């Protein structure tokens, strides 16, 4: 269970993972050694699973974004396993969620342009076994992108 100090540390690290331990400790109102121990414990417990650089897709030349709603024909374990393994290998798929409702999976796909997206569909997605239906919603504008988990 997270205590208030853990929540403060997590909030600060999600805002700036490059913050020095000294600054983190000061802002979390604790000693540097206690702060370092808590961060290590959060990492060892898997609560902090890693650190990453956030990339602006448009500035990196990835101006096309879509949400795909994917349904499989049957939920045979072989088709599900193949679909998940294939999704994990594709860098264009930045998020994938198994969901309830009308479709089985929701994917966020980011590409350079619509031609690259069409190639992604034709050369990859439409070739997967067990695929029943794919519906695409183009992302017109990012309203809120959250990189911070509520803690």
RAURQUI-V873570 format. One record per helix or strand of 3 or more residues. SS is the DSSP state (h for helix, s for strand). FROM is the first residue (numbers start at 0). TO is the last residue. If there is no record, write none. Layout:
{{SS & FROM & TO} {SS & FROM & TO}}
This chain:
{{h & 3 & 14} {h & 20 & 26} {h & 31 & 43} {s & 63 & 71} {h & 76 & 88} {s & 92 & 97} {s & 104 & 110} {h & 113 & 122} {h & 124 & 126} {s & 130 & 137}}
